[in-house]
Amino acid sequence: MRHCLVLFMLCACMGFAHAGKCVSGSKTLYTDTACPPGWQGAALGGNLSRISPEPATDEANRQFLQSREAEEREYQARIAREQADAARAEYKQCNWLGSQLRQLEADYGMRRRARLPKEEQEGYRQRQRALREQQARLRC
């Protein structure tokens, strides 16, 4: 009797491996702990076995995860380079638009003194407006 009582107390203190199925709406969660808040426990409806992976499988998983991390770092570096290249290209385009505007305004200023016909004046205004619109689109 004493042995049964000691065995019962020992089992109560150790805890048992628990596998559970938790349901929340149309979602199902299998866990070896209690269901999280907002989830309801449900019957497993069959046998559930947990097999520990072999050391070779653990090593393969570790190598796979390392390769994925390396790929992710390379991908993030490539994205950063592409963004930097795009920013440089935009900066160069803004500088080019600014120089085109300055040239156009200098040319217009020199020709305006020579009393340009209205058609030429309107052509200068249209080119200036187009350059300004491009600058606005690029947020220069």
Secondary structure, DSSP 8 states (H G I E B T S, - for coil): -HHHHHHHHHHHHH-----EEEEETTEEEEESS---TT-EEE---S--------HHHHHHHHHHHHHHHHHHHHHHHHHHHHHHHHHHHHHHHHHHHHHHHHHHHHHHHHHHTT---HHHHHHHHHHHHHHHHHHHHHT-
